Amino acid sequence: MSADPRRTRLWLSVLVLVCGASSLATEMTGARLLAPYFGTSDLVWANVIGLILLSLSLGYWAGGRMADRHPTTRALASVVLVAACALAVIPFAARPLFSSSAHAFADVSAGAFVASFFGALAMFIVPVTALGAVTPWAVRLAVADVGTAGAVAGRLYALSTIGSIAGTFLPVLVLIPAVGTRRTILGVAAVLALAAAPALRRLPLVVPAVAVGLVLLPPGQIKAAPDGETVVFEGESSYQYVQVLQKPDGARVLQLNEGWAVHSRTPAHGVLTDNYWDAFATLPPLAGGASGRLLVLGNAGGTIARLYGALWPGVSVDGVEIDPLVTRAARRYLDMSNPRLRVYTADARFWLEGSRPSYDIVAIDAYAQPYIPFHLATREFFRLVRDHLRPGGVVAVNVGTPPDQREMVDRIAATMRSEFPTVMTSRVARFNSVVLAFSSPTGAAAARAVLRAQGGALAAPAERLAGDLAEVAPGGTVLTDDHAPVELLTDRALLEYLKDGAPGAP
């Protein structure tokens, strides 16, 4: 590199900015690579954030020591090149690495936590440690006079932080939705290599050229389908990894992130799904008739709306779904074709805050797997739902819980009972309970009678809902916006279930 001090300072500033952006871009994209295998639970994010901080800390320490031993721009650029090469390997190593990691710890009670820890460790340790070494090394090279050391260090660390801000938002808002996670990582590797190139006279543009070439390769499949199933669609949005699978019998299902649960199902034949969604189709008689308005919070692939289009064509449906990619996939691959369905792209609670319509039925089936978002399980939220419910209306919430684990169901039921005169619960599937809340007082016996009066295709799901229907007494622990430990309750239930030697997920 030129011996001109001004050019060297400019290069160091650019390098620190790029490496700051790359470290956070690695964190954001790394979490997205983990999601199809381990999900996005708090435990997985704790691994990602903790290991990033650990790697950066190790890099800061090592970078300071190595800068004193090798105070040259070429040595620093070589470390950045190592980071670029390590990042370029990740998109190709992620699938076999995470698949083997997930299988290795499948029988451990905290399998996702342990497997994601080692997967994230293998992914982050080399590139992020190398990136962490850059700023202290750059400070050492940029300080020409000890009297200006503080100003130089402050400027470079400020640039690194500004880069980190860009590395947080640019991948999530622009790059991942546009080109996908793996190409984003390869793009970051190419930019890193380009930033290092001016100080590497013998390796001018070979590595960045290779990285750019890799970006242009077809991305291939992100996650393989289970044996006997076919990937019909997969994609990445700002929110999650989205996959539509076709089962051997021709049914299609929507899975998100690690695919532990099915979020929507379109059967190959007939209307009913033979799962908890069918219980939602039995609600119109409880709300007073075969016409009216239904609100679905957590529309996903439109399974509930499809059931209503076939069984209750007189009911108009408003569906709220936060992820537009899910909606597009549902329209194309999951037969979300109810002509009376209108989909709104928004967070459910935010949409409720700004909407005026009232409804006969409100169906809530919103999950950031495996959790109900906490702000959709609190007293304040259900008060908002109550304000959108017509007299005689009914609210139904899907609560996913393992068999024999009732704490989450009881907490949500108690919370709803604090805002509604009547609340009932029913286990309608092995992993699903439905909590019903009525705007007018009623009894379990009367509700059972209404449900059991249904015939035809709805007779069986109505009987399942009625058979376990139990009224909830006032009292119990209420979830609030200030205190709603939904993640803790869910994790505890899952760990208890797995500890007891649980069979496979639903």
C-alpha positions in Angstrom: 0.0 0.0 0.0 1.1 3.6 -0.6 3.2 5.1 2.2 1.1 8.3 2.0 -0.2 8.8 5.5 -3.4 10.4 4.3 -4.2 7.5 2.0 -3.4 5.0 4.8 -5.7 6.9 7.2 -8.5 6.9 4.6 -8.1 3.2 3.9 -8.2 2.4 7.7 -11.4 4.5 8.1 -13.1 2.7 5.2 -11.8 -0.7 6.4 -13.2 -0.1 10.0 -16.5 1.0 8.6 -16.8 -2.0 6.3 -15.8 -4.4 9.1 -18.2 -2.9 11.6 -21.0 -3.4 9.0 -19.8 -6.9 8.3 -19.8 -8.0 11.9 -23.5 -7.1 12.4 -24.4 -8.4 9.0 -22.9 -11.7 10.0 -25.0 -11.7 13.1 -28.3 -11.0 11.3 -27.7 -13.4 8.4 -26.2 -16.0 10.7 -29.5 -16.0 12.7 -31.4 -16.4 9.5 -29.2 -19.4 8.5 -30.0 -21.0 11.9 -33.7 -20.4 11.7 -34.7 -23.2 9.2 -33.0 -25.8 11.5 -33.4 -24.4 15.1 -36.0 -21.7 14.9 -35.8 -18.1 16.3 -36.6 -18.7 19.9 -35.1 -16.6 22.7 -32.7 -19.5 23.4 -31.4 -19.5 19.8 -31.0 -15.7 19.8 -29.2 -15.9 23.1 -26.7 -18.2 21.5 -26.3 -16.0 18.5 -25.8 -12.8 20.5 -23.7 -14.4 23.2 -21.3 -16.0 20.7 -21.0 -12.9 18.6 -20.0 -10.9 21.7 -17.7 -13.7 22.8 -16.0 -13.8 19.4 -15.7 -10.0 19.2 -14.2 -9.8 22.7 -11.7 -12.5 21.7 -10.9 -10.5 18.5 -10.5 -7.2 20.4 -7.9 -8.9 22.7 -6.1 -10.7 20.0 -6.2 -7.7 17.6 -4.5 -5.5 20.2 -1.7 -8.0 20.9 -1.1 -8.8 17.2 -1.1 -5.1 16.2 1.8 -4.5 18.6 3.7 -7.4 17.1 2.8 -6.8 13.4 2.1 -3.1 13.0 1.6 -3.2 9.2 -1.3 -2.6 6.9 -0.5 -5.9 5.1 -0.9 -7.9 8.2 -4.2 -6.3 9.1 -5.5 -6.8 5.5 -4.5 -10.4 5.7 -6.7 -10.9 8.8 -9.6 -9.2 7.0 -9.0 -11.6 4.1 -9.3 -14.5 6.5 -12.6 -13.2 7.7 -13.8 -12.8 4.1 -12.8 -16.4 3.2 -14.4 -17.8 6.3 -17.7 -15.9 5.5 -17.6 -17.2 1.9 -17.5 -20.8 3.2 -20.5 -20.4 5.5 -23.4 -20.6 2.9 -22.0 -23.9 1.5 -21.2 -25.4 4.9 -24.4 -24.3 6.7 -26.8 -27.0 5.5 -24.6 -30.1 6.2 -23.3 -28.5 9.4 -26.7 -27.6 10.9 -28.4 -30.7 9.7 -25.8 -32.9 11.4 -25.8 -30.7 14.5 -29.6 -30.9 14.8 -29.5 -34.7 14.4 -26.7 -35.1 16.9 -28.6 -33.4 19.7 -32.2 -34.4 18.7 -32.5 -36.6 21.8 -31.2 -34.0 24.3 -33.9 -32.2 26.3 -32.5 -28.8 25.4 -31.6 -30.1 21.9 -32.3 -26.9 19.9 -30.4 -24.8 22.4 -27.3 -27.1 22.5 -27.3 -27.8 18.8 -27.7 -24.1 17.8 -24.9 -23.3 20.3 -22.4 -25.5 18.5 -23.7 -24.6 15.1 -23.4 -20.9 15.8 -20.0 -21.4 17.4 -18.7 -23.2 14.3 -20.2 -20.4 12.1 -19.0 -17.3 14.0 -15.8 -18.1 15.7 -13.4 -17.5 12.8 -14.9 -14.6 10.8 -16.2 -12.6 13.8 -13.0 -13.0 15.8 -11.1 -11.8 12.8 -13.5 -8.8 12.4 -13.2 -8.0 16.1 -9.4 -7.6 15.7 -9.7 -4.9 13.0 -10.6 -1.8 15.0 -7.9 -2.0 17.8 -5.4 -2.9 15.0 -6.5 0.1 13.0 -6.1 2.3 16.0 -2.5 1.1 16.5 -1.7 1.9 12.8 -3.5 5.3 12.7 -2.0 6.8 15.8 1.1 8.8 14.8 1.3 10.9 17.9 0.2 9.7 21.4 -1.3 13.2 22.0 -4.0 12.4 19.4 -4.5 8.7 20.4 -7.9 9.4 22.1 -9.3 11.3 19.1 -8.1 8.7 16.7 -9.6 5.8 18.7 -12.9 7.7 19.2 -13.1 8.4 15.5 -12.4 4.8 14.4 -14.8 3.2 17.0 -17.5 5.7 15.9 -17.0 4.6 12.3 -17.2 1.0 13.4 -20.4 1.6 15.2 -21.9 3.5 12.2 -21.0 0.5 10.1 -22.6 -1.8 12.6 -25.9 0.2 12.3 -25.8 -0.2 8.5 -25.0 -3.9 8.9 -28.1 -4.3 11.1 -30.6 -2.7 8.9 -29.3 -3.1 5.3 -29.4 -7.0 5.3 -32.8 -7.2 7.0 -34.6 -4.5 5.1 -33.0 -4.7 1.7 -30.5 -7.5 0.9 -32.1 -10.7 2.4 -35.6 -10.0 0.9 -34.0 -9.1 -2.4 -31.3 -11.8 -2.9 -31.6 -14.2 0.1 -29.4 -14.9 3.1 -26.7 -16.9 1.4 -26.1 -14.4 -1.4 -26.1 -11.6 1.2 -23.3 -13.4 3.1 -21.3 -13.9 -0.1 -21.8 -10.2 -0.9 -20.5 -9.2 2.5 -17.4 -11.5 1.9 -16.8 -9.9 -1.4 -17.0 -6.4 0.0 -14.6 -7.4 2.8 -12.1 -8.8 0.4 -12.3 -5.6 -1.8 -11.7 -3.5 1.3 -8.6 -5.5 2.1 -7.3 -5.6 -1.5 -5.4 -2.3 -1.6 -2.9 -3.5 1.1 -2.5 -7.0 -0.5 -0.3 -6.3 -3.5 0.2 -10.0 -4.4 -3.5 -10.9 -4.1 -5.2 -7.9 -5.7 -8.7 -8.9 -6.7 -8.6 -12.7 -6.8 -10.6 -13.3 -3.6 -13.3 -10.6 -4.2 -13.6 -11.9 -7.8 -14.2 -15.4 -6.6 -16.8 -14.2 -4.0 -18.6 -12.2 -6.7 -18.7 -15.2 -8.9 -20.2 -17.3 -6.1 -22.9 -14.7 -5.6 -23.9 -15.2 -9.2 -24.3 -19.0 -8.8 -27.9 -20.3 -8.5 -28.6 -20.4 -4.7 -30.0 -23.9 -4.7 -32.4 -25.3 -2.1 -32.1 -23.9 1.4 -33.6 -26.8 3.4 -34.3 -30.3 2.2 -37.8 -31.8 2.6 -38.3 -34.8 4.8 -38.3 -38.2 3.1 -41.4 -38.7 0.9 -42.2 -35.0 0.8 -41.5 -32.4 -1.8 -40.5 -28.7 -1.5 -43.1 -26.8 -3.5 -41.9 -23.3 -2.5 -39.3 -21.8 -0.2 -38.3 -18.2 0.4 -37.0 -15.7 2.9 -38.7 -12.5 4.0 -37.8 -9.8 6.5 -39.5 -12.0 9.2 -38.7 -15.6 8.6 -37.9 -18.6 6.4 -41.0 -19.8 4.5 -41.5 -23.3 3.1 -44.5 -25.0 1.5 -44.3 -28.8 1.4 -46.4 -31.4 -0.5 -47.1 -34.5 1.5 -47.2 -38.0 0.0 -51.0 -37.9 0.0 -51.0 -34.6 -2.0 -51.8 -32.3 0.9 -49.8 -29.1 1.2 -48.6 -27.5 4.4 -47.0 -24.2 5.4 -43.9 -24.4 7.6 -41.9 -21.5 9.0 -38.3 -21.5 10.2 -37.3 -24.8 11.8 -40.6 -26.4 10.7 -41.5 -27.8 14.2 -45.2 -27.0 13.6 -47.5 -26.7 10.6 -49.0 -23.2 10.3 -51.5 -24.0 7.5 -52.8 -27.0 5.7 -54.6 -27.6 2.4 -55.8 -31.2 2.1 -55.5 -33.0 -1.2 -59.2 -33.9 -1.1 -62.2 -32.5 0.7 -62.4 -29.4 2.9 -61.5 -30.4 6.5 -58.0 -30.6 7.7 -58.4 -33.2 10.5 -56.7 -30.8 12.9 -57.4 -27.8 15.1 -58.3 -25.5 12.3 -61.6 -27.4 11.9 -62.7 -26.3 15.4 -62.6 -22.7 14.2 -65.1 -23.7 11.4 -67.7 -24.7 14.0 -68.0 -21.2 15.6 -70.7 -19.4 13.6 -73.6 -21.0 15.4 -72.1 -19.9 18.7 -72.1 -16.4 17.4 -75.7 -16.5 16.3 -75.8 -17.4 12.6 -74.4 -18.4 9.3 -73.6 -14.9 8.1 -71.6 -12.0 9.6 -68.0 -11.0 9.8 -64.9 -13.0 10.9 -61.5 -11.6 11.8 -58.5 -13.9 11.6 -55.4 -12.6 13.4 -52.6 -14.7 12.1 -54.0 -15.5 8.7 -50.8 -17.4 7.6 -51.7 -19.6 4.6 -55.5 -18.9 4.9 -56.6 -22.3 6.2 -59.4 -20.8 8.4 -60.5 -18.5 5.5 -60.6 -21.4 3.1 -62.8 -23.4 5.5 -65.2 -20.5 5.8 -65.3 -20.0 2.0 -66.4 -23.7 1.6 -68.6 -24.1 4.7 -69.9 -20.6 5.5 -70.0 -18.6 2.3 -72.2 -16.0 3.9 -69.4 -14.9 6.3 -67.0 -12.2 5.1 -63.4 -12.6 6.3 -60.7 -10.1 7.2 -57.3 -11.8 7.6 -54.3 -10.0 9.2 -50.9 -11.5 8.4 -47.6 -9.8 9.2 -45.6 -11.4 6.4 -46.5 -10.6 2.8 -44.3 -13.5 1.5 -46.6 -15.9 3.4 -49.6 -14.3 1.8 -48.2 -14.6 -1.7 -47.2 -18.2 -1.2 -50.6 -19.0 0.2 -52.4 -17.5 -2.8 -50.2 -19.4 -5.2 -49.7 -22.8 -3.5 -52.2 -23.2 -0.7 -55.5 -22.5 -2.4 -56.2 -19.3 -0.4 -59.0 -18.3 -2.8 -62.0 -17.4 -0.6 -63.6 -14.5 -2.6 -64.9 -12.9 0.6 -61.4 -12.8 2.1 -59.5 -9.5 2.5 -55.9 -9.8 3.7 -54.2 -6.9 5.6 -50.4 -7.0 6.0 -49.7 -5.8 9.5 -48.9 -6.8 13.0 -52.2 -8.0 14.5 -52.3 -5.7 17.5 -51.1 -2.7 15.6 -53.8 -3.3 13.1 -56.5 -3.6 15.8 -55.4 -0.3 17.3 -56.0 1.5 14.1 -59.1 -0.3 12.8 -62.8 0.4 13.4 -64.8 -2.6 12.2 -66.6 -4.9 14.6 -66.9 -8.7 14.2 -69.1 -11.6 15.1 -66.1 -13.9 15.4 -62.4 -13.2 16.1 -60.1 -16.1 15.5 -56.5 -15.7 16.9 -53.9 -18.1 15.5 -50.7 -16.0 15.6 -47.3 -17.7 16.3 -43.7 -16.8 16.1 -43.0 -20.5 16.6 -43.1 -21.9 19.2 -44.4 -18.8 21.0 -47.6 -16.8 20.8 -46.2 -13.2 20.6 -46.5 -12.0 24.2 -48.3 -8.8 23.1 -51.1 -10.9 21.7 -51.7 -12.7 25.0 -52.2 -9.9 27.5 -55.1 -8.4 29.2 -54.6 -5.1 27.3 -54.7 -7.0 24.0 -57.9 -8.9 24.9 -59.5 -5.7 26.0 -58.8 -4.4 22.5 -60.3 -7.6 21.0 -63.4 -7.2 23.1 -63.9 -3.7 21.8 -64.0 -5.0 18.3 -66.5 -7.8 19.1 -70.3 -7.4 18.5 -72.9 -8.3 21.1 -73.2 -12.1 21.1 -69.8 -12.6 19.5 -67.2 -15.1 20.3 -63.4 -15.1 20.4 -61.3 -18.2 19.8 -57.6 -18.6 20.5 -55.4 -21.4 19.4 -52.9 -22.3 22.1 -50.2 -24.7 21.0 -49.1 -26.8 24.0 -47.6 -30.3 24.4 -49.9 -33.0 25.8 -50.5 -32.8 29.6 -49.0 -29.3 29.7 -51.7 -26.8 30.7 -50.0 -23.8 32.2 -50.0 -21.7 29.1 -53.6 -22.5 28.4 -54.6 -21.7 32.0 -52.8 -18.4 31.9 -54.4 -17.3 28.7 -57.8 -18.4 29.8 -57.4 -16.5 33.1 -56.3 -13.4 31.2 -59.3 -13.6 28.8 -61.6 -14.2 31.8 -60.5 -10.9 33.2 -62.1 -9.2 30.2 -65.0 -11.5 29.2 -68.0 -12.7 31.2 -67.6 -16.3 30.0 -64.4 -18.2 28.9 -64.1 -22.0 28.1 -61.2 -24.2 27.1 -61.1 -27.4 25.1 -58.3 -29.7 23.9 -59.1 -30.2 20.2 -55.9 -31.9 19.0 -52.9 -33.5 20.6 -50.8 -30.3 20.6 -53.6 -27.7 20.4 -56.2 -26.3 22.8 -58.8 -23.7 21.9 -59.8 -21.0 24.4 -63.2 -19.5 23.7 -64.4 -16.2 25.1 -68.0 -14.9 24.8 -69.1 -11.3 24.8 -72.4 -12.4 26.6 -72.8 -14.7 29.6 -73.5 -18.3 28.6 -72.9 -21.8 30.0 -70.8 -24.7 28.9 -73.9 -26.9 28.6 -75.6 -24.4 26.3 -72.4 -24.1 24.2 -72.1 -27.9 23.9 -75.7 -28.1 22.8 -75.2 -25.6 20.0 -72.0 -27.3 18.8 -73.6 -30.8 18.9 -76.5 -29.6 16.8 -74.2 -29.2 13.8 -74.4 -31.9 11.3 -72.7 -32.9 8.1 -69.0 -32.3 7.7 -68.8 -30.2 10.9 -70.3 -32.9 13.1 -67.0 -34.5 14.1 -65.0 -31.3 14.8 -67.9 -29.8 16.6 -68.1 -32.9 18.8 -64.3 -32.7 19.5 -64.7 -29.1 20.6 -67.7 -29.8 22.7 -66.5 -33.0 24.3 -63.7 -31.4 26.3 -65.3 -28.0 26.8 -64.9 -26.7 30.3 -65.8 -23.3 31.8 -63.1 -21.2 33.4 -63.8 -19.6 36.8 -62.7 -16.1 37.6 -59.2 -15.7 39.1 -55.8 -17.1 38.2 -52.7 -15.3 37.1 -53.3 -12.6 34.4 -50.8 -11.8 31.7 -50.2 -8.1 31.2 -48.1 -5.9 28.9 -45.8 -5.3 31.9 -45.4 -9.0 32.7 -46.2 -11.7 30.2 -43.5 -14.5 30.4 -44.9 -16.3 27.4 -41.4 -17.5 26.3 -40.5 -18.8 29.7 -43.9 -20.7 30.1 -43.5 -22.2 26.6 -39.9 -23.2 27.0 -40.7 -24.8 30.3 -43.6 -26.8 28.8 -41.5 -28.0 25.9 -38.5 -29.0 28.1 -40.8 -30.9 30.5 -42.4 -32.7 27.5 -39.0 -33.6 26.0 -37.6 -34.6 29.3 -40.4 -37.1 29.6 -39.3 -38.9 26.4 -41.7 -37.2 24.0 -42.3 -38.7 20.6 -42.0 -36.5 17.5 -43.5 -33.0 17.1 -46.9 -32.5 15.5 
